[in-house]
Amino acid sequence: LKVTRCPVLEIYKAVGVVPSLPNICDIVNNADGGYGKVYDSKLKFSLLKSMARGDEYCIYSWTKE
């Protein structure tokens, strides 16, 4: 899944929290991995690209283990 706009990122940039954004991104995206496990215990979530880490977009990936 390719995401080109992140409201969370925009809010944190607006209040000047940019240096800690990668950590915030990890925390928020850990929930995505948990949601996948609810549907199928073999689903694995990965964040392959992240705007919070300087990429131009985010790539979310779910794969079977």
PyMOL Python script that loads the backbone (N, CA, C, O; Angstrom):
from pymol import cmd

cmd.read_pdbstr("""\
ATOM      1  N   LEU A   1       0.850  -1.158   0.000  1.00  0.00           N
ATOM      2  CA  LEU A   1       0.000   0.000   0.000  1.00  0.00           C
ATOM      3  C   LEU A   1       0.903   1.230   0.000  1.00  0.00           C
ATOM      4  O   LEU A   1       1.739   1.385   0.891  1.00  0.00           O
ATOM      5  N   LYS A   2       0.743   2.094  -0.983  1.00  0.00           N
ATOM      6  CA  LYS A   2       1.532   3.328  -1.074  1.00  0.00           C
ATOM      7  C   LYS A   2       0.696   4.486  -0.537  1.00  0.00           C
ATOM      8  O   LYS A   2      -0.433   4.703  -0.976  1.00  0.00           O
ATOM      9  N   VAL A   3       1.253   5.221   0.408  1.00  0.00           N
ATOM     10  CA  VAL A   3       0.572   6.354   1.026  1.00  0.00           C
ATOM     11  C   VAL A   3       1.404   7.606   0.768  1.00  0.00           C
ATOM     12  O   VAL A   3       2.598   7.640   1.066  1.00  0.00           O
ATOM     13  N   THR A   4       0.765   8.630   0.212  1.00  0.00           N
ATOM     14  CA  THR A   4       1.500   9.850  -0.139  1.00  0.00           C
ATOM     15  C   THR A   4       1.174  11.038   0.753  1.00  0.00           C
ATOM     16  O   THR A   4       1.775  12.102   0.601  1.00  0.00           O
ATOM     17  N   ARG A   5       0.233  10.878   1.682  1.00  0.00           N
ATOM     18  CA  ARG A   5      -0.107  11.953   2.606  1.00  0.00           C
ATOM     19  C   ARG A   5      -0.372  11.354   3.978  1.00  0.00           C
ATOM     20  O   ARG A   5      -1.095  10.365   4.104  1.00  0.00           O
ATOM     21  N   CYS A   6       0.211  11.952   4.994  1.00  0.00           N
ATOM     22  CA  CYS A   6       0.038  11.455   6.357  1.00  0.00           C
ATOM     23  C   CYS A   6      -0.402  12.605   7.268  1.00  0.00           C
ATOM     24  O   CYS A   6       0.397  13.488   7.582  1.00  0.00           O
ATOM     25  N   PRO A   7      -1.665  12.597   7.691  1.00  0.00           N
ATOM     26  CA  PRO A   7      -2.130  13.659   8.586  1.00  0.00           C
ATOM     27  C   PRO A   7      -1.365  13.691   9.905  1.00  0.00           C
ATOM     28  O   PRO A   7      -1.147  14.765  10.465  1.00  0.00           O
ATOM     29  N   VAL A   8      -0.959  12.536  10.402  1.00  0.00           N
ATOM     30  CA  VAL A   8      -0.198  12.488  11.663  1.00  0.00           C
ATOM     31  C   VAL A   8       1.127  13.216  11.482  1.00  0.00           C
ATOM     32  O   VAL A   8       1.509  14.027  12.326  1.00  0.00           O
ATOM     33  N   LEU A   9       1.820  12.939  10.408  1.00  0.00           N
ATOM     34  CA  LEU A   9       3.091  13.598  10.114  1.00  0.00           C
ATOM     35  C   LEU A   9       2.902  15.110  10.000  1.00  0.00           C
ATOM     36  O   LEU A   9       3.712  15.877  10.520  1.00  0.00           O
ATOM     37  N   GLU A  10       1.848  15.537   9.328  1.00  0.00           N
ATOM     38  CA  GLU A  10       1.579  16.963   9.158  1.00  0.00           C
ATOM     39  C   GLU A  10       1.342  17.654  10.496  1.00  0.00           C
ATOM     40  O   GLU A  10       1.823  18.765  10.717  1.00  0.00           O
ATOM     41  N   ILE A  11       0.604  17.003  11.383  1.00  0.00           N
ATOM     42  CA  ILE A  11       0.327  17.585  12.706  1.00  0.00           C
ATOM     43  C   ILE A  11       1.617  17.725  13.505  1.00  0.00           C
ATOM     44  O   ILE A  11       1.876  18.782  14.082  1.00  0.00           O
ATOM     45  N   TYR A  12       2.430  16.667  13.545  1.00  0.00           N
ATOM     46  CA  TYR A  12       3.659  16.732  14.327  1.00  0.00           C
ATOM     47  C   TYR A  12       4.652  17.733  13.756  1.00  0.00           C
ATOM     48  O   TYR A  12       5.356  18.399  14.514  1.00  0.00           O
ATOM     49  N   LYS A  13       4.722  17.851  12.439  1.00  0.00           N
ATOM     50  CA  LYS A  13       5.595  18.869  11.843  1.00  0.00           C
ATOM     51  C   LYS A  13       5.116  20.268  12.224  1.00  0.00           C
ATOM     52  O   LYS A  13       5.926  21.153  12.496  1.00  0.00           O
ATOM     53  N   ALA A  14       3.799  20.464  12.241  1.00  0.00           N
ATOM     54  CA  ALA A  14       3.230  21.767  12.565  1.00  0.00           C
ATOM     55  C   ALA A  14       3.557  22.212  13.986  1.00  0.00           C
ATOM     56  O   ALA A  14       3.688  23.408  14.244  1.00  0.00           O
ATOM     57  N   VAL A  15       3.689  21.266  14.903  1.00  0.00           N
ATOM     58  CA  VAL A  15       4.006  21.623  16.292  1.00  0.00           C
ATOM     59  C   VAL A  15       5.491  21.465  16.613  1.00  0.00           C
ATOM     60  O   VAL A  15       5.896  21.602  17.768  1.00  0.00           O
ATOM     61  N   GLY A  16       6.302  21.178  15.596  1.00  0.00           N
ATOM     62  CA  GLY A  16       7.740  21.148  15.777  1.00  0.00           C
ATOM     63  C   GLY A  16       8.306  19.899  16.426  1.00  0.00           C
ATOM     64  O   GLY A  16       9.311  19.986  17.133  1.00  0.00           O
ATOM     65  N   VAL A  17       7.701  18.742  16.214  1.00  0.00           N
ATOM     66  CA  VAL A  17       8.156  17.501  16.833  1.00  0.00           C
ATOM     67  C   VAL A  17       8.927  16.652  15.826  1.00  0.00           C
ATOM     68  O   VAL A  17       9.070  15.446  16.027  1.00  0.00           O
ATOM     69  N   VAL A  18       9.413  17.239  14.774  1.00  0.00           N
ATOM     70  CA  VAL A  18      10.048  16.500  13.679  1.00  0.00           C
ATOM     71  C   VAL A  18      11.167  15.561  14.136  1.00  0.00           C
ATOM     72  O   VAL A  18      11.199  14.435  13.640  1.00  0.00           O
ATOM     73  N   PRO A  19      12.079  15.920  15.026  1.00  0.00           N
ATOM     74  CA  PRO A  19      13.174  14.996  15.368  1.00  0.00           C
ATOM     75  C   PRO A  19      12.727  13.648  15.930  1.00  0.00           C
ATOM     76  O   PRO A  19      13.439  12.657  15.768  1.00  0.00           O
ATOM     77  N   SER A  20      11.572  13.586  16.585  1.00  0.00           N
ATOM     78  CA  SER A  20      11.138  12.320  17.170  1.00  0.00           C
ATOM     79  C   SER A  20      10.129  11.587  16.283  1.00  0.00           C
ATOM     80  O   SER A  20       9.570  10.572  16.700  1.00  0.00           O
ATOM     81  N   LEU A  21       9.890  12.081  15.075  1.00  0.00           N
ATOM     82  CA  LEU A  21       8.882  11.464  14.220  1.00  0.00           C
ATOM     83  C   LEU A  21       9.127   9.994  13.908  1.00  0.00           C
ATOM     84  O   LEU A  21       8.164   9.227  13.931  1.00  0.00           O
ATOM     85  N   PRO A  22      10.347   9.545  13.616  1.00  0.00           N
ATOM     86  CA  PRO A  22      10.502   8.111  13.352  1.00  0.00           C
ATOM     87  C   PRO A  22      10.007   7.243  14.500  1.00  0.00           C
ATOM     88  O   PRO A  22       9.408   6.193  14.267  1.00  0.00           O
ATOM     89  N   ASN A  23      10.250   7.671  15.746  1.00  0.00           N
ATOM     90  CA  ASN A  23       9.766   6.907  16.895  1.00  0.00           C
ATOM     91  C   ASN A  23       8.247   6.921  16.963  1.00  0.00           C
ATOM     92  O   ASN A  23       7.630   5.894  17.247  1.00  0.00           O
ATOM     93  N   ILE A  24       7.642   8.063  16.707  1.00  0.00           N
ATOM     94  CA  ILE A  24       6.187   8.164  16.713  1.00  0.00           C
ATOM     95  C   ILE A  24       5.614   7.273  15.621  1.00  0.00           C
ATOM     96  O   ILE A  24       4.612   6.589  15.833  1.00  0.00           O
ATOM     97  N   CYS A  25       6.241   7.281  14.469  1.00  0.00           N
ATOM     98  CA  CYS A  25       5.812   6.453  13.345  1.00  0.00           C
ATOM     99  C   CYS A  25       5.852   4.970  13.727  1.00  0.00           C
ATOM    100  O   CYS A  25       4.917   4.230  13.420  1.00  0.00           O
ATOM    101  N   ASP A  26       6.906   4.539  14.381  1.00  0.00           N
ATOM    102  CA  ASP A  26       7.008   3.140  14.817  1.00  0.00           C
ATOM    103  C   ASP A  26       5.873   2.778  15.771  1.00  0.00           C
ATOM    104  O   ASP A  26       5.276   1.708  15.651  1.00  0.00           O
ATOM    105  N   ILE A  27       5.581   3.652  16.704  1.00  0.00           N
ATOM    106  CA  ILE A  27       4.529   3.385  17.683  1.00  0.00           C
ATOM    107  C   ILE A  27       3.168   3.269  16.995  1.00  0.00           C
ATOM    108  O   ILE A  27       2.421   2.322  17.240  1.00  0.00           O
ATOM    109  N   VAL A  28       2.854   4.227  16.143  1.00  0.00           N
ATOM    110  CA  VAL A  28       1.572   4.218  15.443  1.00  0.00           C
ATOM    111  C   VAL A  28       1.446   2.990  14.552  1.00  0.00           C
ATOM    112  O   VAL A  28       0.388   2.363  14.506  1.00  0.00           O
ATOM    113  N   ASN A  29       2.513   2.643  13.847  1.00  0.00           N
ATOM    114  CA  ASN A  29       2.436   1.538  12.898  1.00  0.00           C
ATOM    115  C   ASN A  29       2.479   0.164  13.549  1.00  0.00           C
ATOM    116  O   ASN A  29       2.106  -0.822  12.913  1.00  0.00           O
ATOM    117  N   ASN A  30       2.922   0.068  14.796  1.00  0.00           N
ATOM    118  CA  ASN A  30       2.851  -1.209  15.503  1.00  0.00           C
ATOM    119  C   ASN A  30       1.396  -1.658  15.651  1.00  0.00           C
ATOM    120  O   ASN A  30       1.112  -2.855  15.689  1.00  0.00           O
ATOM    121  N   ALA A  31       0.491  -0.705  15.734  1.00  0.00           N
ATOM    122  CA  ALA A  31      -0.934  -1.055  15.797  1.00  0.00           C
ATOM    123  C   ALA A  31      -1.367  -1.744  14.510  1.00  0.00           C
ATOM    124  O   ALA A  31      -2.167  -2.678  14.554  1.00  0.00           O
ATOM    125  N   ASP A  32      -0.852  -1.300  13.360  1.00  0.00           N
ATOM    126  CA  ASP A  32      -1.209  -1.931  12.087  1.00  0.00           C
ATOM    127  C   ASP A  32      -0.824  -3.401  12.067  1.00  0.00           C
ATOM    128  O   ASP A  32      -1.581  -4.238  11.573  1.00  0.00           O
ATOM    129  N   GLY A  33       0.334  -3.714  12.594  1.00  0.00           N
ATOM    130  CA  GLY A  33       0.759  -5.109  12.672  1.00  0.00           C
ATOM    131  C   GLY A  33      -0.161  -5.923  13.561  1.00  0.00           C
ATOM    132  O   GLY A  33      -0.458  -7.080  13.264  1.00  0.00           O
ATOM    133  N   GLY A  34      -0.610  -5.322  14.647  1.00  0.00           N
ATOM    134  CA  GLY A  34      -1.533  -5.998  15.554  1.00  0.00           C
ATOM    135  C   GLY A  34      -2.882  -6.273  14.915  1.00  0.00           C
ATOM    136  O   GLY A  34      -3.474  -7.331  15.129  1.00  0.00           O
ATOM    137  N   TYR A  35      -3.368  -5.313  14.126  1.00  0.00           N
ATOM    138  CA  TYR A  35      -4.646  -5.517  13.440  1.00  0.00           C
ATOM    139  C   TYR A  35      -4.561  -6.711  12.497  1.00  0.00           C
ATOM    140  O   TYR A  35      -5.492  -7.514  12.427  1.00  0.00           O
ATOM    141  N   GLY A  36      -3.470  -6.830  11.784  1.00  0.00           N
ATOM    142  CA  GLY A  36      -3.293  -7.950  10.860  1.00  0.00           C
ATOM    143  C   GLY A  36      -3.300  -9.280  11.583  1.00  0.00           C
ATOM    144  O   GLY A  36      -3.879 -10.251  11.094  1.00  0.00           O
ATOM    145  N   LYS A  37      -2.660  -9.335  12.747  1.00  0.00           N
ATOM    146  CA  LYS A  37      -2.598 -10.579  13.527  1.00  0.00           C
ATOM    147  C   LYS A  37      -3.989 -11.028  13.989  1.00  0.00           C
ATOM    148  O   LYS A  37      -4.236 -12.224  14.144  1.00  0.00           O
ATOM    149  N   VAL A  38      -4.894 -10.072  14.208  1.00  0.00           N
ATOM    150  CA  VAL A  38      -6.254 -10.409  14.615  1.00  0.00           C
ATOM    151  C   VAL A  38      -6.947 -11.201  13.502  1.00  0.00           C
ATOM    152  O   VAL A  38      -7.687 -12.147  13.776  1.00  0.00           O
ATOM    153  N   TYR A  39      -6.706 -10.816  12.266  1.00  0.00           N
ATOM    154  CA  TYR A  39      -7.358 -11.473  11.126  1.00  0.00           C
ATOM    155  C   TYR A  39      -6.674 -12.771  10.717  1.00  0.00           C
ATOM    156  O   TYR A  39      -7.326 -13.729  10.301  1.00  0.00           O
ATOM    157  N   ASP A  40      -5.347 -12.788  10.841  1.00  0.00           N
ATOM    158  CA  ASP A  40      -4.587 -13.978  10.450  1.00  0.00           C
ATOM    159  C   ASP A  40      -3.263 -13.941  11.195  1.00  0.00           C
ATOM    160  O   ASP A  40      -2.455 -13.038  10.976  1.00  0.00           O
ATOM    161  N   SER A  41      -3.034 -14.900  12.062  1.00  0.00           N
ATOM    162  CA  SER A  41      -1.838 -14.902  12.910  1.00  0.00           C
ATOM    163  C   SER A  41      -0.539 -15.002  12.109  1.00  0.00           C
ATOM    164  O   SER A  41       0.538 -14.765  12.655  1.00  0.00           O
ATOM    165  N   LYS A  42      -0.624 -15.347  10.838  1.00  0.00           N
ATOM    166  CA  LYS A  42       0.577 -15.466  10.015  1.00  0.00           C
ATOM    167  C   LYS A  42       0.878 -14.199   9.209  1.00  0.00           C
ATOM    168  O   LYS A  42       1.866 -14.150   8.476  1.00  0.00           O
ATOM    169  N   LEU A  43       0.033 -13.181   9.343  1.00  0.00           N
ATOM    170  CA  LEU A  43       0.299 -11.932   8.637  1.00  0.00           C
ATOM    171  C   LEU A  43       1.416 -11.162   9.336  1.00  0.00           C
ATOM    172  O   LEU A  43       1.434 -11.050  10.562  1.00  0.00           O
ATOM    173  N   LYS A  44       2.326 -10.644   8.559  1.00  0.00           N
ATOM    174  CA  LYS A  44       3.428  -9.836   9.093  1.00  0.00           C
ATOM    175  C   LYS A  44       3.373  -8.461   8.440  1.00  0.00           C
ATOM    176  O   LYS A  44       3.282  -8.350   7.217  1.00  0.00           O
ATOM    177  N   PHE A  45       3.429  -7.427   9.249  1.00  0.00           N
ATOM    178  CA  PHE A  45       3.385  -6.050   8.777  1.00  0.00           C
ATOM    179  C   PHE A  45       4.804  -5.497   8.680  1.00  0.00           C
ATOM    180  O   PHE A  45       5.632  -5.733   9.560  1.00  0.00           O
ATOM    181  N   SER A  46       5.077  -4.760   7.601  1.00  0.00           N
ATOM    182  CA  SER A  46       6.371  -4.081   7.448  1.00  0.00           C
ATOM    183  C   SER A  46       6.135  -2.692   6.883  1.00  0.00           C
ATOM    184  O   SER A  46       5.270  -2.494   6.029  1.00  0.00           O
ATOM    185  N   LEU A  47       6.898  -1.748   7.359  1.00  0.00           N
ATOM    186  CA  LEU A  47       6.894  -0.398   6.809  1.00  0.00           C
ATOM    187  C   LEU A  47       8.166  -0.273   5.989  1.00  0.00           C
ATOM    188  O   LEU A  47       9.250  -0.084   6.543  1.00  0.00           O
ATOM    189  N   LEU A  48       8.040  -0.379   4.675  1.00  0.00           N
ATOM    190  CA  LEU A  48       9.214  -0.424   3.802  1.00  0.00           C
ATOM    191  C   LEU A  48       9.791   0.951   3.504  1.00  0.00           C
ATOM    192  O   LEU A  48      11.005   1.101   3.368  1.00  0.00           O
ATOM    193  N   LYS A  49       8.934   1.946   3.404  1.00  0.00           N
ATOM    194  CA  LYS A  49       9.357   3.338   3.224  1.00  0.00           C
ATOM    195  C   LYS A  49       8.535   4.187   4.162  1.00  0.00           C
ATOM    196  O   LYS A  49       7.396   3.845   4.482  1.00  0.00           O
ATOM    197  N   SER A  50       9.106   5.302   4.608  1.00  0.00           N
ATOM    198  CA  SER A  50       8.414   6.138   5.579  1.00  0.00           C
ATOM    199  C   SER A  50       8.723   7.613   5.339  1.00  0.00           C
ATOM    200  O   SER A  50       9.885   8.014   5.278  1.00  0.00           O
ATOM    201  N   MET A  51       7.679   8.404   5.205  1.00  0.00           N
ATOM    202  CA  MET A  51       7.862   9.846   5.051  1.00  0.00           C
ATOM    203  C   MET A  51       8.513  10.434   6.299  1.00  0.00           C
ATOM    204  O   MET A  51       9.263  11.407   6.207  1.00  0.00           O
ATOM    205  N   ALA A  52       8.236   9.859   7.451  1.00  0.00           N
ATOM    206  CA  ALA A  52       8.825  10.357   8.695  1.00  0.00           C
ATOM    207  C   ALA A  52      10.333  10.142   8.738  1.00  0.00           C
ATOM    208  O   ALA A  52      11.034  10.805   9.502  1.00  0.00           O
ATOM    209  N   ARG A  53      10.830   9.223   7.925  1.00  0.00           N
ATOM    210  CA  ARG A  53      12.269   8.967   7.857  1.00  0.00           C
ATOM    211  C   ARG A  53      12.904   9.603   6.624  1.00  0.00           C
ATOM    212  O   ARG A  53      14.069   9.350   6.316  1.00  0.00           O
ATOM    213  N   GLY A  54      12.125  10.436   5.917  1.00  0.00           N
ATOM    214  CA  GLY A  54      12.682  11.173   4.791  1.00  0.00           C
ATOM    215  C   GLY A  54      12.301  10.658   3.413  1.00  0.00           C
ATOM    216  O   GLY A  54      12.668  11.275   2.413  1.00  0.00           O
ATOM    217  N   ASP A  55      11.578   9.548   3.328  1.00  0.00           N
ATOM    218  CA  ASP A  55      11.133   9.062   2.022  1.00  0.00           C
ATOM    219  C   ASP A  55      10.012   9.962   1.506  1.00  0.00           C
ATOM    220  O   ASP A  55       9.353  10.643   2.292  1.00  0.00           O
ATOM    221  N   GLU A  56       9.792   9.968   0.198  1.00  0.00           N
ATOM    222  CA  GLU A  56       8.747  10.830  -0.363  1.00  0.00           C
ATOM    223  C   GLU A  56       7.343  10.264  -0.159  1.00  0.00           C
ATOM    224  O   GLU A  56       6.358  10.974  -0.363  1.00  0.00           O
ATOM    225  N   TYR A  57       7.238   9.008   0.236  1.00  0.00           N
ATOM    226  CA  TYR A  57       5.956   8.371   0.515  1.00  0.00           C
ATOM    227  C   TYR A  57       6.198   7.183   1.435  1.00  0.00           C
ATOM    228  O   TYR A  57       7.343   6.796   1.669  1.00  0.00           O
ATOM    229  N   CYS A  58       5.120   6.607   1.957  1.00  0.00           N
ATOM    230  CA  CYS A  58       5.216   5.413   2.802  1.00  0.00           C
ATOM    231  C   CYS A  58       4.784   4.195   2.001  1.00  0.00           C
ATOM    232  O   CYS A  58       3.889   4.278   1.160  1.00  0.00           O
ATOM    233  N   ILE A  59       5.415   3.084   2.264  1.00  0.00           N
ATOM    234  CA  ILE A  59       4.989   1.805   1.691  1.00  0.00           C
ATOM    235  C   ILE A  59       4.714   0.860   2.855  1.00  0.00           C
ATOM    236  O   ILE A  59       5.614   0.518   3.622  1.00  0.00           O
ATOM    237  N   TYR A  60       3.458   0.446   2.972  1.00  0.00           N
ATOM    238  CA  TYR A  60       3.024  -0.510   3.980  1.00  0.00           C
ATOM    239  C   TYR A  60       2.898  -1.874   3.300  1.00  0.00           C
ATOM    240  O   TYR A  60       2.389  -1.970   2.183  1.00  0.00           O
ATOM    241  N   SER A  61       3.354  -2.906   3.962  1.00  0.00           N
ATOM    242  CA  SER A  61       3.325  -4.248   3.368  1.00  0.00           C
ATOM    243  C   SER A  61       2.845  -5.256   4.393  1.00  0.00           C
ATOM    244  O   SER A  61       3.295  -5.247   5.539  1.00  0.00           O
ATOM    245  N   TRP A  62       1.938  -6.119   3.988  1.00  0.00           N
ATOM    246  CA  TRP A  62       1.514  -7.257   4.788  1.00  0.00           C
ATOM    247  C   TRP A  62       1.846  -8.518   4.008  1.00  0.00           C
ATOM    248  O   TRP A  62       1.443  -8.658   2.853  1.00  0.00           O
ATOM    249  N   THR A  63       2.571  -9.432   4.626  1.00  0.00           N
ATOM    250  CA  THR A  63       2.938 -10.686   3.973  1.00  0.00           C
ATOM    251  C   THR A  63       2.636 -11.842   4.922  1.00  0.00           C
ATOM    252  O   THR A  63       2.516 -11.656   6.133  1.00  0.00           O
ATOM    253  N   LYS A  64       2.516 -13.026   4.355  1.00  0.00           N
ATOM    254  CA  LYS A  64       2.320 -14.230   5.165  1.00  0.00           C
ATOM    255  C   LYS A  64       3.680 -14.739   5.618  1.00  0.00           C
ATOM    256  O   LYS A  64       4.613 -14.815   4.818  1.00  0.00           O
ATOM    257  N   GLU A  65       3.797 -15.086   6.892  1.00  0.00           N
ATOM    258  CA  GLU A  65       5.053 -15.642   7.414  1.00  0.00           C
ATOM    259  C   GLU A  65       5.194 -17.083   7.013  1.00  0.00           C
ATOM    260  O   GLU A  65       6.186 -17.725   7.357  1.00  0.00           O
TER     261      GLU A  65
END
""", "prot")
cmd.dss("prot")
cmd.show_as("cartoon", "prot")
cmd.util.cbc("prot")
cmd.orient("prot")
